[in-house]
Amino acid sequence: MKCPVCKNGETKKGKVVVTLSKDEFITVYRNVPADICQNCGEEFVDSSVARSLLELSTETYQKGVIVDIRDYRAA
Ligand SMILES: [Zn+2]
């Protein structure tokens, strides 16, 4: 797709690292599928993927894990 940020580049499917934080808690997900702009480097994570990352990180916070790094796996 055309990049909505720079309006110049084309996005390409790739994998990104997403970091979520809340208070002192940090969760890092690797290998998250995303569309990446070849021009400006902006990353676009699918809304369903973003939602599942938020749910996963909330579970992690509730367990009291301060820092968590994991590979993302589609449900
Ligand atoms: Zn762009």
N, CA, C, O and the ligand as a Tripos MOL2 file, in Angstrom:
@<TRIPOS>MOLECULE
protein
  301   299    76     0     0
PROTEIN
NO_CHARGES

@<TRIPOS>ATOM
      1 N           0.8390   -1.2040    0.0000 N.3       1 MET1
      2 CA          0.0000    0.0000    0.0000 C.3       1 MET1
      3 C           0.8710    1.2500    0.0000 C.2       1 MET1
      4 O           2.0660    1.1890    0.2870 O.2       1 MET1
      5 N           0.2630    2.3660   -0.3220 N.am      2 LYS2
      6 CA          0.9550    3.6520   -0.3010 C.3       2 LYS2
      7 C           1.0750    4.1030    1.1500 C.2       2 LYS2
      8 O           0.1260    3.9780    1.9240 O.2       2 LYS2
      9 N           2.2130    4.6140    1.5090 N.am      3 CYS3
     10 CA          2.4180    5.0540    2.8850 C.3       3 CYS3
     11 C           1.5980    6.3120    3.1840 C.2       3 CYS3
     12 O           1.7440    7.3230    2.4970 O.2       3 CYS3
     13 N           0.7300    6.2550    4.2130 N.am      4 PRO4
     14 CA         -0.0770    7.4410    4.5430 C.3       4 PRO4
     15 C           0.6950    8.5240    5.2840 C.2       4 PRO4
     16 O           0.1810    9.6270    5.4680 O.2       4 PRO4
     17 N           1.9130    8.2320    5.7090 N.am      5 VAL5
     18 CA          2.6830    9.2200    6.4620 C.3       5 VAL5
     19 C           3.4620   10.1380    5.5130 C.2       5 VAL5
     20 O           3.2990   11.3580    5.5560 O.2       5 VAL5
     21 N           4.2940    9.5620    4.6700 N.am      6 CYS6
     22 CA          5.1000   10.3950    3.7720 C.3       6 CYS6
     23 C           4.4390   10.5430    2.4060 C.2       6 CYS6
     24 O           4.8140   11.4050    1.6100 O.2       6 CYS6
     25 N           3.4390    9.6800    2.1430 N.am      7 LYS7
     26 CA          2.6930    9.7180    0.8840 C.3       7 LYS7
     27 C           3.5890    9.5340   -0.3370 C.2       7 LYS7
     28 O           3.2220    9.9070   -1.4510 O.2       7 LYS7
     29 N           4.7400    8.9670   -0.1190 N.am      8 ASN8
     30 CA          5.6940    8.8010   -1.1960 C.3       8 ASN8
     31 C           6.0780    7.3460   -1.3940 C.2       8 ASN8
     32 O           6.1520    6.8390   -2.5130 O.2       8 ASN8
     33 N           6.3180    6.6960   -0.2680 N.am      9 GLY9
     34 CA          6.8380    5.3430   -0.3220 C.3       9 GLY9
     35 C           5.7540    4.2920   -0.4440 C.2       9 GLY9
     36 O           4.5690    4.5630   -0.2460 O.2       9 GLY9
     37 N           6.1820    3.1010   -0.7730 N.am     10 GLU10
     38 CA          5.3160    1.9320   -0.7710 C.3      10 GLU10
     39 C           5.6770    1.1130    0.4520 C.2      10 GLU10
     40 O           6.8470    1.0300    0.8250 O.2      10 GLU10
     41 N           4.6780    0.5080    1.0800 N.am     11 THR11
     42 CA          4.9820   -0.3290    2.2330 C.3      11 THR11
     43 C           5.2210   -1.7610    1.7690 C.2      11 THR11
     44 O           4.7110   -2.2030    0.7400 O.2      11 THR11
     45 N           6.0040   -2.4570    2.5570 N.am     12 LYS12
     46 CA          6.3590   -3.8340    2.2660 C.3      12 LYS12
     47 C           6.1800   -4.6480    3.5360 C.2      12 LYS12
     48 O           6.4590   -4.1650    4.6340 O.2      12 LYS12
     49 N           5.7140   -5.8820    3.3890 N.am     13 LYS13
     50 CA          5.5160   -6.7270    4.5740 C.3      13 LYS13
     51 C           6.8560   -7.0650    5.2070 C.2      13 LYS13
     52 O           7.8350   -7.3740    4.5280 O.2      13 LYS13
     53 N           6.8630   -6.9930    6.5400 N.am     14 GLY14
     54 CA          8.0880   -7.3200    7.2430 C.3      14 GLY14
     55 C           7.7910   -7.6320    8.6890 C.2      14 GLY14
     56 O           6.6340   -7.7690    9.0880 O.2      14 GLY14
     57 N           8.8530   -7.7440    9.4740 N.am     15 LYS15
     58 CA          8.7070   -8.0360   10.8970 C.3      15 LYS15
     59 C           9.3250   -6.8950   11.6760 C.2      15 LYS15
     60 O          10.4010   -6.4030   11.3390 O.2      15 LYS15
     61 N           8.6320   -6.4820   12.7210 N.am     16 VAL16
     62 CA          9.1490   -5.3800   13.5340 C.3      16 VAL16
     63 C           9.1680   -5.7730   15.0050 C.2      16 VAL16
     64 O           8.6150   -6.7980   15.4030 O.2      16 VAL16
     65 N           9.8090   -4.9420   15.7870 N.am     17 VAL17
     66 CA          9.8200   -5.1020   17.2360 C.3      17 VAL17
     67 C           8.8810   -4.0460   17.8080 C.2      17 VAL17
     68 O           8.9960   -2.8600   17.4990 O.2      17 VAL17
     69 N           7.9540   -4.4950   18.6440 N.am     18 VAL18
     70 CA          7.0070   -3.5670   19.2620 C.3      18 VAL18
     71 C           7.2620   -3.5330   20.7650 C.2      18 VAL18
     72 O           7.3170   -4.5780   21.4130 O.2      18 VAL18
     73 N           7.4150   -2.3510   21.3080 N.am     19 THR19
     74 CA          7.6230   -2.1800   22.7380 C.3      19 THR19
     75 C           6.4090   -1.4910   23.3360 C.2      19 THR19
     76 O           5.9850   -0.4350   22.8680 O.2      19 THR19
     77 N           5.8540   -2.1020   24.3790 N.am     20 LEU20
     78 CA          4.7170   -1.5090   25.0660 C.3      20 LEU20
     79 C           5.1320   -1.2500   26.5010 C.2      20 LEU20
     80 O           5.8000   -2.0820   27.1160 O.2      20 LEU20
     81 N           4.7460   -0.1120   27.0370 N.am     21 SER21
     82 CA          5.0860    0.1380   28.4230 C.3      21 SER21
     83 C           3.9110    0.7640   29.1590 C.2      21 SER21
     84 O           3.0970    1.4870   28.5840 O.2      21 SER21
     85 N           3.8550    0.4640   30.4270 N.am     22 LYS22
     86 CA          2.8070    1.0060   31.2900 C.3      22 LYS22
     87 C           3.4210    1.0930   32.6750 C.2      22 LYS22
     88 O           3.8560    0.0860   33.2330 O.2      22 LYS22
     89 N           3.4560    2.2840   33.2220 N.am     23 ASP23
     90 CA          4.1480    2.5250   34.4850 C.3      23 ASP23
     91 C           5.5540    1.9270   34.3910 C.2      23 ASP23
     92 O           6.3020    2.2640   33.4730 O.2      23 ASP23
     93 N           5.9280    1.0380   35.3350 N.am     24 GLU24
     94 CA          7.2850    0.4900   35.2830 C.3      24 GLU24
     95 C           7.3700   -0.7950   34.4620 C.2      24 GLU24
     96 O           8.4420   -1.3900   34.3520 O.2      24 GLU24
     97 N           6.2560   -1.2220   33.8900 N.am     25 PHE25
     98 CA          6.2380   -2.4800   33.1390 C.3      25 PHE25
     99 C           6.5750   -2.2570   31.6650 C.2      25 PHE25
    100 O           6.1150   -1.3080   31.0300 O.2      25 PHE25
    101 N           7.3900   -3.1640   31.1550 N.am     26 ILE26
    102 CA          7.7600   -3.0760   29.7450 C.3      26 ILE26
    103 C           7.6250   -4.4580   29.1130 C.2      26 ILE26
    104 O           8.1600   -5.4380   29.6300 O.2      26 ILE26
    105 N           6.9200   -4.5290   28.0110 N.am     27 THR27
    106 CA          6.8920   -5.7790   27.2600 C.3      27 THR27
    107 C           7.3940   -5.4880   25.8500 C.2      27 THR27
    108 O           7.0430   -4.4830   25.2320 O.2      27 THR27
    109 N           8.2230   -6.4000   25.3680 N.am     28 VAL28
    110 CA          8.8000   -6.2600   24.0390 C.3      28 VAL28
    111 C           8.4120   -7.4910   23.2280 C.2      28 VAL28
    112 O           8.6330   -8.6230   23.6580 O.2      28 VAL28
    113 N           7.8430   -7.2670   22.0760 N.am     29 TYR29
    114 CA          7.4690   -8.3680   21.1880 C.3      29 TYR29
    115 C           8.3050   -8.2940   19.9320 C.2      29 TYR29
    116 O           8.3970   -7.2550   19.2780 O.2      29 TYR29
    117 N           8.9160   -9.4260   19.6120 N.am     30 ARG30
    118 CA          9.7130   -9.5010   18.3880 C.3      30 ARG30
    119 C           8.9260  -10.2330   17.3240 C.2      30 ARG30
    120 O           7.9530  -10.9260   17.6190 O.2      30 ARG30
    121 N           9.3540  -10.0730   16.0890 N.am     31 ASN31
    122 CA          8.7340  -10.7730   14.9560 C.3      31 ASN31
    123 C           7.2480  -10.4610   14.8050 C.2      31 ASN31
    124 O           6.4460  -11.3400   14.4880 O.2      31 ASN31
    125 N           6.8950   -9.2050   15.0360 N.am     32 VAL32
    126 CA          5.5160   -8.7940   14.8360 C.3      32 VAL32
    127 C           5.3360   -8.4280   13.3580 C.2      32 VAL32
    128 O           6.0780   -7.6050   12.8230 O.2      32 VAL32
    129 N           4.3490   -9.0440   12.7060 N.am     33 PRO33
    130 CA          4.1450   -8.7190   11.2870 C.3      33 PRO33
    131 C           3.6610   -7.2750   11.1210 C.2      33 PRO33
    132 O           2.7980   -6.8120   11.8670 O.2      33 PRO33
    133 N           4.2140   -6.5830   10.1570 N.am     34 ALA34
    134 CA          3.8440   -5.1860    9.9250 C.3      34 ALA34
    135 C           4.1310   -4.8180    8.4840 C.2      34 ALA34
    136 O           4.8780   -5.4990    7.7800 O.2      34 ALA34
    137 N           3.5220   -3.7290    8.0670 N.am     35 ASP35
    138 CA          3.8630   -3.1370    6.7730 C.3      35 ASP35
    139 C           4.8420   -2.0140    7.0520 C.2      35 ASP35
    140 O           4.5800   -1.1380    7.8770 O.2      35 ASP35
    141 N           5.9630   -2.0460    6.3660 N.am     36 ILE36
    142 CA          7.0080   -1.0570    6.6220 C.3      36 ILE36
    143 C           7.2190   -0.2030    5.3770 C.2      36 ILE36
    144 O           7.3840   -0.7210    4.2730 O.2      36 ILE36
    145 N           7.2130    1.1040    5.5710 N.am     37 CYS37
    146 CA          7.4180    2.0130    4.4420 C.3      37 CYS37
    147 C           8.8790    1.9530    3.9960 C.2      37 CYS37
    148 O           9.8010    2.0690    4.8030 O.2      37 CYS37
    149 N           9.0620    1.7670    2.6880 N.am     38 GLN38
    150 CA         10.4090    1.6760    2.1460 C.3      38 GLN38
    151 C          11.0620    3.0420    2.0410 C.2      38 GLN38
    152 O          12.2690    3.1450    1.8200 O.2      38 GLN38
    153 N          10.2740    4.0790    2.1980 N.am     39 ASN39
    154 CA         10.7990    5.4360    2.0660 C.3      39 ASN39
    155 C          11.1400    6.0600    3.4230 C.2      39 ASN39
    156 O          12.2750    6.4780    3.6520 O.2      39 ASN39
    157 N          10.1450    6.1210    4.3220 N.am     40 CYS40
    158 CA         10.3810    6.8160    5.5970 C.3      40 CYS40
    159 C          10.5840    5.8590    6.7660 C.2      40 CYS40
    160 O          10.9760    6.2900    7.8500 O.2      40 CYS40
    161 N          10.3270    4.5760    6.5660 N.am     41 GLY41
    162 CA         10.5710    3.6140    7.6300 C.3      41 GLY41
    163 C           9.4370    3.4780    8.6340 C.2      41 GLY41
    164 O           9.5660    2.7480    9.6160 O.2      41 GLY41
    165 N           8.3350    4.1690    8.4010 N.am     42 GLU42
    166 CA          7.1910    4.0760    9.3010 C.3      42 GLU42
    167 C           6.6560    2.6400    9.2960 C.2      42 GLU42
    168 O           6.5950    1.9850    8.2550 O.2      42 GLU42
    169 N           6.2680    2.1680   10.4980 N.am     43 GLU43
    170 CA          5.7690    0.7990   10.6250 C.3      43 GLU43
    171 C           4.2800    0.8070   10.8920 C.2      43 GLU43
    172 O           3.7980    1.5660   11.7330 O.2      43 GLU43
    173 N           3.5540   -0.0290   10.1830 N.am     44 PHE44
    174 CA          2.1070   -0.1030   10.3690 C.3      44 PHE44
    175 C           1.7290   -1.5040   10.8100 C.2      44 PHE44
    176 O           1.8250   -2.4620   10.0430 O.2      44 PHE44
    177 N           1.2970   -1.6060   12.0610 N.am     45 VAL45
    178 CA          0.8940   -2.8970   12.6050 C.3      45 VAL45
    179 C          -0.6140   -3.0130   12.4510 C.2      45 VAL45
    180 O          -1.3550   -2.0850   12.7750 O.2      45 VAL45
    181 N          -1.0580   -4.1490   11.9580 N.am     46 ASP46
    182 CA         -2.4750   -4.4080   11.7740 C.3      46 ASP46
    183 C          -3.2260   -4.2070   13.0930 C.2      46 ASP46
    184 O          -2.7170   -4.5560   14.1580 O.2      46 ASP46
    185 N          -4.4370   -3.6440   13.0210 N.am     47 SER47
    186 CA         -5.1530   -3.3260   14.2640 C.3      47 SER47
    187 C          -5.4830   -4.5710   15.0790 C.2      47 SER47
    188 O          -5.4910   -4.5130   16.3090 O.2      47 SER47
    189 N          -5.7570   -5.7020   14.4150 N.am     48 SER48
    190 CA         -6.0470   -6.9220   15.1790 C.3      48 SER48
    191 C          -4.7850   -7.4180   15.8860 C.2      48 SER48
    192 O          -4.8600   -7.9490   16.9940 O.2      48 SER48
    193 N          -3.6380   -7.2470   15.2510 N.am     49 VAL49
    194 CA         -2.3670   -7.6320   15.8750 C.3      49 VAL49
    195 C          -2.0850   -6.7070   17.0540 C.2      49 VAL49
    196 O          -1.6730   -7.1580   18.1230 O.2      49 VAL49
    197 N          -2.3080   -5.4130   16.8510 N.am     50 ALA50
    198 CA         -2.0710   -4.4430   17.9250 C.3      50 ALA50
    199 C          -2.9400   -4.7580   19.1390 C.2      50 ALA50
    200 O          -2.4960   -4.6580   20.2830 O.2      50 ALA50
    201 N          -4.1830   -5.1390   18.8690 N.am     51 ARG51
    202 CA         -5.1050   -5.4450   19.9630 C.3      51 ARG51
    203 C          -4.6210   -6.6750   20.7370 C.2      51 ARG51
    204 O          -4.6420   -6.6760   21.9670 O.2      51 ARG51
    205 N          -4.1910   -7.7090   20.0320 N.am     52 SER52
    206 CA         -3.7470   -8.9090   20.7440 C.3      52 SER52
    207 C          -2.4660   -8.6370   21.5190 C.2      52 SER52
    208 O          -2.2460   -9.2350   22.5720 O.2      52 SER52
    209 N          -1.6160   -7.7430   21.0150 N.am     53 LEU53
    210 CA         -0.4100   -7.3780   21.7670 C.3      53 LEU53
    211 C          -0.7860   -6.6780   23.0680 C.2      53 LEU53
    212 O          -0.1900   -6.9290   24.1150 O.2      53 LEU53
    213 N          -1.7820   -5.7950   22.9900 N.am     54 LEU54
    214 CA         -2.2350   -5.0930   24.1950 C.3      54 LEU54
    215 C          -2.7890   -6.0680   25.2230 C.2      54 LEU54
    216 O          -2.5230   -5.9440   26.4190 O.2      54 LEU54
    217 N          -3.5660   -7.0450   24.7420 N.am     55 GLU55
    218 CA         -4.1320   -8.0480   25.6570 C.3      55 GLU55
    219 C          -3.0240   -8.8610   26.3160 C.2      55 GLU55
    220 O          -3.0440   -9.0930   27.5240 O.2      55 GLU55
    221 N          -2.0620   -9.2900   25.5120 N.am     56 LEU56
    222 CA         -0.9420  -10.0700   26.0460 C.3      56 LEU56
    223 C          -0.1540   -9.2700   27.0740 C.2      56 LEU56
    224 O           0.2330   -9.7930   28.1190 O.2      56 LEU56
    225 N           0.0790   -7.9940   26.7670 N.am     57 SER57
    226 CA          0.8850   -7.1990   27.6970 C.3      57 SER57
    227 C           0.1200   -6.9450   28.9900 C.2      57 SER57
    228 O           0.7220   -6.8860   30.0620 O.2      57 SER57
    229 N          -1.1970   -6.7950   28.9030 N.am     58 THR58
    230 CA         -2.0020   -6.6010   30.1130 C.3      58 THR58
    231 C          -1.9120   -7.8330   31.0110 C.2      58 THR58
    232 O          -1.7950   -7.7120   32.2310 O.2      58 THR58
    233 N          -1.9670   -9.0220   30.4000 N.am     59 GLU59
    234 CA         -1.8010  -10.2690   31.1700 C.3      59 GLU59
    235 C          -0.4540  -10.2780   31.8770 C.2      59 GLU59
    236 O          -0.3450  -10.6650   33.0400 O.2      59 GLU59
    237 N           0.5700   -9.8420   31.1460 N.am     60 THR60
    238 CA          1.9240   -9.8450   31.6970 C.3      60 THR60
    239 C           2.0240   -8.8820   32.8790 C.2      60 THR60
    240 O           2.6300   -9.2070   33.9000 O.2      60 THR60
    241 N           1.4320   -7.6990   32.7380 N.am     61 TYR61
    242 CA          1.4640   -6.7250   33.8320 C.3      61 TYR61
    243 C           0.7790   -7.3010   35.0680 C.2      61 TYR61
    244 O           1.2460   -7.1340   36.1940 O.2      61 TYR61
    245 N          -0.3500   -7.9880   34.8250 N.am     62 GLN62
    246 CA         -1.1130   -8.5120   35.9560 C.3      62 GLN62
    247 C          -0.3530   -9.5940   36.7120 C.2      62 GLN62
    248 O          -0.5730   -9.8090   37.9040 O.2      62 GLN62
    249 N           0.5510  -10.2750   35.9970 N.am     63 LYS63
    250 CA          1.3840  -11.2790   36.6640 C.3      63 LYS63
    251 C           2.5310  -10.6340   37.4230 C.2      63 LYS63
    252 O           3.2450  -11.3040   38.1690 O.2      63 LYS63
    253 N           2.7060   -9.3270   37.2320 N.am     64 GLY64
    254 CA          3.7540   -8.6080   37.9520 C.3      64 GLY64
    255 C           5.1190   -8.7280   37.3120 C.2      64 GLY64
    256 O           6.1360   -8.4760   37.9580 O.2      64 GLY64
    257 N           5.1490   -9.1160   36.0270 N.am     65 VAL65
    258 CA          6.4310   -9.2160   35.3250 C.3      65 VAL65
    259 C           6.8320   -7.8100   34.8760 C.2      65 VAL65
    260 O           6.0900   -7.1370   34.1610 O.2      65 VAL65
    261 N           8.0180   -7.3820   35.3100 N.am     66 ILE66
    262 CA          8.4400   -6.0110   35.0040 C.3      66 ILE66
    263 C           8.8920   -5.8830   33.5490 C.2      66 ILE66
    264 O           8.4490   -4.9870   32.8290 O.2      66 ILE66
    265 N           9.7690   -6.7760   33.1280 N.am     67 VAL67
    266 CA         10.2670   -6.7280   31.7570 C.3      67 VAL67
    267 C          10.0480   -8.0860   31.1200 C.2      67 VAL67
    268 O          10.4450   -9.1110   31.6740 O.2      67 VAL67
    269 N           9.4210   -8.0930   29.9640 N.am     68 ASP68
    270 CA          9.1310   -9.3440   29.2850 C.3      68 ASP68
    271 C           9.4620   -9.1820   27.8130 C.2      68 ASP68
    272 O           8.9910   -8.2520   27.1570 O.2      68 ASP68
    273 N          10.2800  -10.0990   27.2970 N.am     69 ILE69
    274 CA         10.6260  -10.0530   25.8770 C.3      69 ILE69
    275 C          10.2240  -11.3780   25.2700 C.2      69 ILE69
    276 O          10.6510  -12.4320   25.7420 O.2      69 ILE69
    277 N           9.4290  -11.3420   24.2550 N.am     70 ARG70
    278 CA          8.9930  -12.6030   23.6480 C.3      70 ARG70
    279 C           8.7430  -12.4440   22.1560 C.2      70 ARG70
    280 O           8.6100  -11.3370   21.6360 O.2      70 ARG70
    281 N           8.6850  -13.5880   21.4900 N.am     71 ASP71
    282 CA          8.3520  -13.5780   20.0760 C.3      71 ASP71
    283 C           6.8350  -13.5770   19.9350 C.2      71 ASP71
    284 O           6.1280  -14.3080   20.6270 O.2      71 ASP71
    285 N           6.3640  -12.7570   19.0430 N.am     72 TYR72
    286 CA          4.9310  -12.7020   18.8020 C.3      72 TYR72
    287 C           4.5130  -13.9180   17.9690 C.2      72 TYR72
    288 O           5.1560  -14.2760   16.9830 O.2      72 TYR72
    289 N           3.4130  -14.5360   18.4050 N.am     73 ARG73
    290 CA          2.8360  -15.6120   17.6130 C.3      73 ARG73
    291 C           1.3750  -15.3070   17.3950 C.2      73 ARG73
    292 O           0.6390  -15.0190   18.3390 O.2      73 ARG73
    293 N           0.9640  -15.3710   16.1620 N.am     74 ALA74
    294 CA         -0.4430  -15.1100   15.8500 C.3      74 ALA74
    295 C          -1.3080  -16.1530   16.5320 C.2      74 ALA74
    296 O          -0.9790  -17.3390   16.5250 O.2      74 ALA74
    297 N          -2.4070  -15.7180   17.1170 N.am     75 ALA75
    298 CA         -3.2950  -16.6170   17.8350 C.3      75 ALA75
    299 C          -4.0240  -17.5360   16.8580 C.2      75 ALA75
    300 O          -4.8250  -18.3720   17.2770 O.2      75 ALA75
    301 ZN          6.4970    6.5860    4.3590 Zn       76 ZN76
@<TRIPOS>BOND
     1     1     2 1
     2     2     3 1
     3     3     4 2
     4     3     5 am
     5     5     6 1
     6     6     7 1
     7     7     8 2
     8     7     9 am
     9     9    10 1
    10    10    11 1
    11    11    12 2
    12    11    13 am
    13    13    14 1
    14    14    15 1
    15    15    16 2
    16    15    17 am
    17    17    18 1
    18    18    19 1
    19    19    20 2
    20    19    21 am
    21    21    22 1
    22    22    23 1
    23    23    24 2
    24    23    25 am
    25    25    26 1
    26    26    27 1
    27    27    28 2
    28    27    29 am
    29    29    30 1
    30    30    31 1
    31    31    32 2
    32    31    33 am
    33    33    34 1
    34    34    35 1
    35    35    36 2
    36    35    37 am
    37    37    38 1
    38    38    39 1
    39    39    40 2
    40    39    41 am
    41    41    42 1
    42    42    43 1
    43    43    44 2
    44    43    45 am
    45    45    46 1
    46    46    47 1
    47    47    48 2
    48    47    49 am
    49    49    50 1
    50    50    51 1
    51    51    52 2
    52    51    53 am
    53    53    54 1
    54    54    55 1
    55    55    56 2
    56    55    57 am
    57    57    58 1
    58    58    59 1
    59    59    60 2
    60    59    61 am
    61    61    62 1
    62    62    63 1
    63    63    64 2
    64    63    65 am
    65    65    66 1
    66    66    67 1
    67    67    68 2
    68    67    69 am
    69    69    70 1
    70    70    71 1
    71    71    72 2
    72    71    73 am
    73    73    74 1
    74    74    75 1
    75    75    76 2
    76    75    77 am
    77    77    78 1
    78    78    79 1
    79    79    80 2
    80    79    81 am
    81    81    82 1
    82    82    83 1
    83    83    84 2
    84    83    85 am
    85    85    86 1
    86    86    87 1
    87    87    88 2
    88    87    89 am
    89    89    90 1
    90    90    91 1
    91    91    92 2
    92    91    93 am
    93    93    94 1
    94    94    95 1
    95    95    96 2
    96    95    97 am
    97    97    98 1
    98    98    99 1
    99    99   100 2
   100    99   101 am
   101   101   102 1
   102   102   103 1
   103   103   104 2
   104   103   105 am
   105   105   106 1
   106   106   107 1
   107   107   108 2
   108   107   109 am
   109   109   110 1
   110   110   111 1
   111   111   112 2
   112   111   113 am
   113   113   114 1
   114   114   115 1
   115   115   116 2
   116   115   117 am
   117   117   118 1
   118   118   119 1
   119   119   120 2
   120   119   121 am
   121   121   122 1
   122   122   123 1
   123   123   124 2
   124   123   125 am
   125   125   126 1
   126   126   127 1
   127   127   128 2
   128   127   129 am
   129   129   130 1
   130   130   131 1
   131   131   132 2
   132   131   133 am
   133   133   134 1
   134   134   135 1
   135   135   136 2
   136   135   137 am
   137   137   138 1
   138   138   139 1
   139   139   140 2
   140   139   141 am
   141   141   142 1
   142   142   143 1
   143   143   144 2
   144   143   145 am
   145   145   146 1
   146   146   147 1
   147   147   148 2
   148   147   149 am
   149   149   150 1
   150   150   151 1
   151   151   152 2
   152   151   153 am
   153   153   154 1
   154   154   155 1
   155   155   156 2
   156   155   157 am
   157   157   158 1
   158   158   159 1
   159   159   160 2
   160   159   161 am
   161   161   162 1
   162   162   163 1
   163   163   164 2
   164   163   165 am
   165   165   166 1
   166   166   167 1
   167   167   168 2
   168   167   169 am
   169   169   170 1
   170   170   171 1
   171   171   172 2
   172   171   173 am
   173   173   174 1
   174   174   175 1
   175   175   176 2
   176   175   177 am
   177   177   178 1
   178   178   179 1
   179   179   180 2
   180   179   181 am
   181   181   182 1
   182   182   183 1
   183   183   184 2
   184   183   185 am
   185   185   186 1
   186   186   187 1
   187   187   188 2
   188   187   189 am
   189   189   190 1
   190   190   191 1
   191   191   192 2
   192   191   193 am
   193   193   194 1
   194   194   195 1
   195   195   196 2
   196   195   197 am
   197   197   198 1
   198   198   199 1
   199   199   200 2
   200   199   201 am
   201   201   202 1
   202   202   203 1
   203   203   204 2
   204   203   205 am
   205   205   206 1
   206   206   207 1
   207   207   208 2
   208   207   209 am
   209   209   210 1
   210   210   211 1
   211   211   212 2
   212   211   213 am
   213   213   214 1
   214   214   215 1
   215   215   216 2
   216   215   217 am
   217   217   218 1
   218   218   219 1
   219   219   220 2
   220   219   221 am
   221   221   222 1
   222   222   223 1
   223   223   224 2
   224   223   225 am
   225   225   226 1
   226   226   227 1
   227   227   228 2
   228   227   229 am
   229   229   230 1
   230   230   231 1
   231   231   232 2
   232   231   233 am
   233   233   234 1
   234   234   235 1
   235   235   236 2
   236   235   237 am
   237   237   238 1
   238   238   239 1
   239   239   240 2
   240   239   241 am
   241   241   242 1
   242   242   243 1
   243   243   244 2
   244   243   245 am
   245   245   246 1
   246   246   247 1
   247   247   248 2
   248   247   249 am
   249   249   250 1
   250   250   251 1
   251   251   252 2
   252   251   253 am
   253   253   254 1
   254   254   255 1
   255   255   256 2
   256   255   257 am
   257   257   258 1
   258   258   259 1
   259   259   260 2
   260   259   261 am
   261   261   262 1
   262   262   263 1
   263   263   264 2
   264   263   265 am
   265   265   266 1
   266   266   267 1
   267   267   268 2
   268   267   269 am
   269   269   270 1
   270   270   271 1
   271   271   272 2
   272   271   273 am
   273   273   274 1
   274   274   275 1
   275   275   276 2
   276   275   277 am
   277   277   278 1
   278   278   279 1
   279   279   280 2
   280   279   281 am
   281   281   282 1
   282   282   283 1
   283   283   284 2
   284   283   285 am
   285   285   286 1
   286   286   287 1
   287   287   288 2
   288   287   289 am
   289   289   290 1
   290   290   291 1
   291   291   292 2
   292   291   293 am
   293   293   294 1
   294   294   295 1
   295   295   296 2
   296   295   297 am
   297   297   298 1
   298   298   299 1
   299   299   300 2
@<TRIPOS>SUBSTRUCTURE
     1 MET1         2 RESIDUE 1 A MET
     2 LYS2         6 RESIDUE 1 A LYS
     3 CYS3        10 RESIDUE 1 A CYS
     4 PRO4        14 RESIDUE 1 A PRO
     5 VAL5        18 RESIDUE 1 A VAL
     6 CYS6        22 RESIDUE 1 A CYS
     7 LYS7        26 RESIDUE 1 A LYS
     8 ASN8        30 RESIDUE 1 A ASN
     9 GLY9        34 RESIDUE 1 A GLY
    10 GLU10       38 RESIDUE 1 A GLU
    11 THR11       42 RESIDUE 1 A THR
    12 LYS12       46 RESIDUE 1 A LYS
    13 LYS13       50 RESIDUE 1 A LYS
    14 GLY14       54 RESIDUE 1 A GLY
    15 LYS15       58 RESIDUE 1 A LYS
    16 VAL16       62 RESIDUE 1 A VAL
    17 VAL17       66 RESIDUE 1 A VAL
    18 VAL18       70 RESIDUE 1 A VAL
    19 THR19       74 RESIDUE 1 A THR
    20 LEU20       78 RESIDUE 1 A LEU
    21 SER21       82 RESIDUE 1 A SER
    22 LYS22       86 RESIDUE 1 A LYS
    23 ASP23       90 RESIDUE 1 A ASP
    24 GLU24       94 RESIDUE 1 A GLU
    25 PHE25       98 RESIDUE 1 A PHE
    26 ILE26      102 RESIDUE 1 A ILE
    27 THR27      106 RESIDUE 1 A THR
    28 VAL28      110 RESIDUE 1 A VAL
    29 TYR29      114 RESIDUE 1 A TYR
    30 ARG30      118 RESIDUE 1 A ARG
    31 ASN31      122 RESIDUE 1 A ASN
    32 VAL32      126 RESIDUE 1 A VAL
    33 PRO33      130 RESIDUE 1 A PRO
    34 ALA34      134 RESIDUE 1 A ALA
    35 ASP35      138 RESIDUE 1 A ASP
    36 ILE36      142 RESIDUE 1 A ILE
    37 CYS37      146 RESIDUE 1 A CYS
    38 GLN38      150 RESIDUE 1 A GLN
    39 ASN39      154 RESIDUE 1 A ASN
    40 CYS40      158 RESIDUE 1 A CYS
    41 GLY41      162 RESIDUE 1 A GLY
    42 GLU42      166 RESIDUE 1 A GLU
    43 GLU43      170 RESIDUE 1 A GLU
    44 PHE44      174 RESIDUE 1 A PHE
    45 VAL45      178 RESIDUE 1 A VAL
    46 ASP46      182 RESIDUE 1 A ASP
    47 SER47      186 RESIDUE 1 A SER
    48 SER48      190 RESIDUE 1 A SER
    49 VAL49      194 RESIDUE 1 A VAL
    50 ALA50      198 RESIDUE 1 A ALA
    51 ARG51      202 RESIDUE 1 A ARG
    52 SER52      206 RESIDUE 1 A SER
    53 LEU53      210 RESIDUE 1 A LEU
    54 LEU54      214 RESIDUE 1 A LEU
    55 GLU55      218 RESIDUE 1 A GLU
    56 LEU56      222 RESIDUE 1 A LEU
    57 SER57      226 RESIDUE 1 A SER
    58 THR58      230 RESIDUE 1 A THR
    59 GLU59      234 RESIDUE 1 A GLU
    60 THR60      238 RESIDUE 1 A THR
    61 TYR61      242 RESIDUE 1 A TYR
    62 GLN62      246 RESIDUE 1 A GLN
    63 LYS63      250 RESIDUE 1 A LYS
    64 GLY64      254 RESIDUE 1 A GLY
    65 VAL65      258 RESIDUE 1 A VAL
    66 ILE66      262 RESIDUE 1 A ILE
    67 VAL67      266 RESIDUE 1 A VAL
    68 ASP68      270 RESIDUE 1 A ASP
    69 ILE69      274 RESIDUE 1 A ILE
    70 ARG70      278 RESIDUE 1 A ARG
    71 ASP71      282 RESIDUE 1 A ASP
    72 TYR72      286 RESIDUE 1 A TYR
    73 ARG73      290 RESIDUE 1 A ARG
    74 ALA74      294 RESIDUE 1 A ALA
    75 ALA75      298 RESIDUE 1 A ALA
    76 ZN76       301 GROUP 0 **** ****
